[in-house]
Amino acid sequence: MALSTSRSAATATCKALRRCSAAAESVAQRFGQPARQLSISASRSSNEVLETAAERQQERPRWSYTPERMKGPGFSINVVKDPRRTVWHNNDDPAKLDAMYNRLLGSKGDRMLPDEIKWLAVTHKSFDQGRRGFNTRLAYFGRLIVSLETTRHIMVTPAPAREPPAQDSFGREPFQHSALANVDKLSSRQPLDVVSKDKLAKLAIEVGLPEVVRWKPRMPENLEASGLTVVLNTSLFAIIGAISLQHGAEVAQQVVREKILRRLGA
């Protein structure tokens, strides 16, 4: 009973709507005016504005600006003790960055990586609060590659002559095998002895990395105390990690051997 009542009510409603629409059309035809429709010009104009803003952002490279939706209200809750420490200028010249890559990787070294990755590899997480991306993950990957290649270099390098072991009173001889001969070299020389933080930082200074690395030191008047050595090491490792992801492990290992280990005198 309830179902039939609801059906009859729905049918009556549909008939009433049809009559109203027919009456409106007849009145419009009588006065010679078309029926008025809802305007969508406002929605179209707003969409056009959004599309124009998106196109403008696409024209700018990603590394050169902070995304609009990641910007705050314009004030900070942090109280700065010394306002002079908030002033710090980072490089924004692509030509200067390319020159550093050429000094580090050799001729046409600036073409080994895309522009966006080149900037990402030299961007520390302290720059712009990390809103433009940073090189922590690339550096972790590159550090493993440098450590592995340095270990291989130590194992294949001829070891210095050693004094023969003393004669055992019981006539015992230590076990020796050709597969273990190179492993014993790691007991006297470790990868950290070859690629220490200070050595890598010195190499980074020679190629001009401090002038292009993007970071925000805690104390601009004292860069060493702010962690410049660690920042330079991180950027070097990130460049190696980016090369490995872009060109493969073989190319990255060759870069480590020829551009880092050879310069460090390993």
C-alpha positions in Angstrom: 0.0 0.0 0.0 2.8 2.4 0.9 4.7 1.5 -2.2 1.8 2.3 -4.5 1.2 5.6 -2.7 4.8 6.7 -3.3 4.6 5.7 -7.0 1.5 7.8 -7.5 3.1 10.8 -5.8 6.2 10.6 -8.0 4.0 10.3 -11.1 2.0 13.4 -10.1 5.2 15.4 -9.5 6.6 14.5 -12.9 3.4 15.6 -14.6 3.4 18.9 -12.7 7.0 19.6 -13.7 6.2 18.9 -17.4 3.3 21.3 -17.3 5.4 24.1 -15.7 8.2 23.7 -18.3 5.6 23.7 -21.2 4.0 26.8 -19.8 7.3 28.6 -19.5 8.3 27.8 -23.1 4.9 29.0 -24.4 5.3 32.3 -22.6 8.8 32.8 -23.9 7.7 32.1 -27.4 4.7 34.5 -27.1 7.0 37.4 -26.0 9.7 36.5 -28.5 12.4 36.0 -25.8 14.4 32.8 -25.3 14.2 31.0 -22.0 16.9 32.3 -19.6 19.7 29.8 -18.8 22.2 29.8 -16.0 25.5 31.5 -16.9 28.8 29.7 -16.7 31.0 32.6 -17.7 32.2 33.0 -14.1 33.3 29.4 -13.8 35.1 29.5 -17.1 36.9 32.7 -16.2 38.1 31.2 -12.9 39.3 28.1 -14.7 41.2 30.2 -17.2 42.9 32.0 -14.3 43.9 28.8 -12.7 45.2 27.4 -16.0 47.2 30.6 -16.6 48.8 30.4 -13.1 49.7 26.8 -13.7 51.3 27.6 -17.0 53.4 30.3 -15.5 54.7 27.9 -12.8 55.5 25.3 -15.5 57.6 27.9 -17.4 59.8 28.4 -14.3 62.2 25.6 -13.4 61.2 23.7 -10.3 64.5 24.5 -8.4 64.0 28.2 -8.8 60.9 28.8 -6.6 59.1 27.6 -3.6 55.7 25.9 -4.4 52.9 28.2 -3.6 51.0 25.6 -1.6 54.0 25.1 0.7 54.3 28.7 1.7 53.2 29.7 5.2 51.2 32.7 6.3 54.2 35.0 6.1 55.5 35.0 9.7 57.6 32.7 11.8 57.2 31.7 15.4 60.9 31.3 15.9 62.6 34.1 17.8 66.0 34.9 16.2 68.5 36.1 18.7 70.8 37.7 16.1 68.9 39.0 13.0 72.2 39.1 11.0 72.2 35.3 11.0 69.0 35.2 8.9 70.8 36.8 5.9 72.4 34.3 3.6 72.7 34.3 -0.2 72.7 31.1 -2.2 73.8 30.7 -5.8 71.0 30.9 -8.5 73.2 31.1 -11.6 73.1 27.9 -13.7 76.3 28.8 -15.5 78.2 28.9 -12.2 76.8 25.5 -11.3 77.7 24.0 -14.7 81.3 25.3 -14.2 81.5 23.4 -11.0 80.3 20.2 -12.6 82.9 20.6 -15.4 85.7 21.0 -12.8 84.5 17.9 -10.9 83.5 15.5 -13.7 85.7 16.9 -16.5 84.8 18.2 -19.9 81.0 18.2 -20.6 80.4 17.1 -17.0 77.5 19.5 -16.8 75.6 17.3 -19.4 75.7 14.1 -17.3 72.7 15.1 -15.3 69.4 16.9 -16.0 69.1 20.5 -14.8 66.7 19.6 -12.0 68.9 16.8 -10.7 72.0 19.0 -10.8 70.4 21.5 -8.5 68.9 18.8 -6.3 72.3 17.1 -5.7 73.7 20.4 -4.3 70.7 21.3 -2.2 70.9 20.6 1.6 67.8 20.0 3.7 68.5 23.3 5.6 67.8 25.3 2.4 64.3 26.8 2.2 63.2 24.4 5.0 63.4 21.5 2.5 60.5 22.8 0.4 62.4 22.5 -2.9 63.7 19.0 -2.2 67.1 18.0 -0.8 69.8 15.5 -1.4 69.7 13.3 1.7 68.6 10.1 -0.1 70.9 10.7 -3.1 73.8 11.2 -0.6 73.0 7.9 1.2 73.1 6.0 -2.1 76.2 7.7 -3.2 78.0 7.1 0.1 77.5 3.3 -0.3 78.9 3.5 -3.9 82.0 5.4 -2.8 82.6 3.0 0.2 82.2 -0.1 -2.0 84.6 1.3 -4.7 87.1 2.4 -2.1 87.1 -1.1 -0.6 87.7 -2.6 -4.0 90.5 -0.2 -4.6 92.2 -1.2 -1.4 91.9 -4.9 -2.1 93.3 -4.7 -5.6 96.2 -2.4 -4.7 99.4 -4.3 -4.0 100.1 -4.4 -0.3 103.5 -3.2 1.1 106.1 -5.8 1.8 105.7 -7.3 5.2 108.2 -9.0 7.4 108.0 -12.7 7.4 106.1 -14.1 10.4 108.2 -15.4 13.3 108.9 -19.1 13.4 106.3 -21.0 15.5 107.8 -23.0 18.3 105.5 -25.9 17.5 106.0 -25.8 13.7 102.5 -24.5 12.9 101.9 -22.4 9.8 99.0 -19.9 9.3 96.4 -20.8 6.8 96.8 -19.0 3.5 94.6 -18.9 0.4 94.6 -16.8 -2.7 91.0 -15.8 -2.2 91.8 -14.4 1.2 95.0 -12.6 0.3 93.3 -9.4 -0.7 90.9 -9.4 2.3 93.8 -9.2 4.7 94.7 -5.8 3.3 91.6 -4.3 5.0 93.1 -5.0 8.4 95.8 -2.4 7.8 93.8 0.1 5.7 90.2 1.1 5.9 88.0 3.0 3.4 87.8 5.9 5.9 91.5 6.3 5.7 91.3 7.0 1.9 88.1 9.0 1.7 87.8 10.8 5.0 85.6 13.8 5.6 88.4 16.3 5.6 89.9 14.9 2.3 86.5 15.0 0.5 85.8 18.5 1.8 89.2 19.7 0.5 88.4 18.2 -2.9 85.0 19.9 -2.9 86.7 23.3 -2.1 89.1 22.7 -5.0 86.3 22.3 -7.5 84.3 25.2 -6.2 81.4 23.4 -4.5 81.1 25.8 -1.6 80.1 28.6 -4.0 77.2 26.7 -5.5 75.9 24.4 -2.7 72.5 25.6 -1.4 72.1 25.5 2.4 71.4 27.8 5.4 74.2 27.8 7.9 73.3 28.2 11.6 76.1 30.7 12.1 77.0 32.5 8.8 80.0 34.0 10.5 81.5 30.6 11.3 80.8 28.1 8.5 83.0 25.3 9.9 81.0 25.3 13.2 77.8 25.3 11.1 78.8 22.0 9.5 80.3 23.0 6.2 82.4 19.9 6.0 79.4 17.6 6.4 77.4 19.6 3.8 80.1 19.4 1.2 80.5 15.6 1.8 76.8 15.2 1.5 76.7 17.0 -1.9 79.6 15.0 -3.3 77.9 11.7 -2.3 74.6 13.0 -3.8 76.3 13.7 -7.1 77.7 10.2 -7.3 74.3 8.7 -6.3 72.5 10.8 -9.0 75.0 9.7 -11.7 74.4 6.0 -10.7 70.6 6.4 -11.0 71.0 8.3 -14.3 73.7 6.2 -16.0 74.1 3.1 -14.0 76.5 1.7 -11.5 79.4 1.1 -13.9 79.6 4.8 -14.9 79.3 5.9 -11.2 82.1 3.5 -10.2 84.3 4.9 -13.0 83.6 8.4 -11.8 84.6 7.5 -8.3 87.9 5.9 -9.4 88.9 8.6 -11.8 87.5 11.8 -10.4 87.7 11.2 -6.6 90.1 8.4 -5.6 92.7 9.5 -8.2 92.6 13.1 -7.0 92.9 12.0 -3.4 96.1 10.1 -4.2 94.6 6.7 -3.4 
